[in-house]
Amino acid sequence: MNKKQPSAVKKVEQILELVEDERLLQAFSLHATLTESLNNNNGAFPDLPVFPLHSPTPTNDRKSFEESAPSPPASSSDDFLVTMRNLLCADLRWSGKMKNVNEGLAVLNTSSNVAKYEALDTTARRLHSAKSSLTSKLDWTIGQVAFGITTSYRREANGTLTLKMEGDLDDVPLFEQLCVLREIDFYSLWAPFMTASKTILQVEKIELVGWFKIAVPLFGLMRDCAFHAFGCDCLREDGVIMIVAER
């Protein structure tokens, strides 16, 4: 906790600073915490029960998973908000009551900021869902382990099949990996069976819309896909950089 009494206005401004730094999950955690603090706690940091980070202890037993999962406070109308408030990093929290509470609340509720927070809410839910899905062992079935890569699958409620591939890359710098992944226009030059690829729209620094086509001419097979991809910097809290793509 920070000992110095912070300004509510400065804390609200910090939300968009975190968005600019691509720390989207922490930006949303701070927004959810400030909303609770300014609306219901007179600027004091809201007390919350301790929740497990991201997902309960991995288990393949659905019954034990449900029994071990903690219940959020009855006053919470959104479990996700409670979870995200608990994931706020220690260096973003504060002790005592903030000053300039009314001014901070006014800045928080300006129409231009509200629109940004709504977009942040949508993105944060997608990021958290992807992170929880990948880190949880629930319902994943290992299909194969070969060449240092573990392939698992999961049957979804809508009848589709989700695949997960896990492996280690040795002596490959993170920056170079991210650069290669970002250059969608070059995918067709190195990815097997990919005959065309391009960036359709660059939305933000690490958010874009792309397209690619995969073909196996010998068998007369061809598929293409347009996707929306965005990233999140979680290095400080988890040592992770996330990239989520949805078609």
Secondary structure, DSSP 8 states (H G I E B T S, - for coil): -BSS--BHHHHHHHHHHHHHTT-HHHHHHHHHHHHHHHHHSTTB--------SSSSS--S-HHHHHHHS----TT-S-HHHHHHHHT--GGG-B-SB-B-HHHHHHHHT-HHHHHHHHHHHHHHHHHHHHHHHHH--TT-EEEEEETTEEEEEEE-TTS-EEEEEEE--TT--HHHHHHHHH-GGGHHHHSTTEEEEEEEEEEETTEEEEEEEEEEGGGTEEEEEEEEEEEEEEHHHHSEEEEEEE-
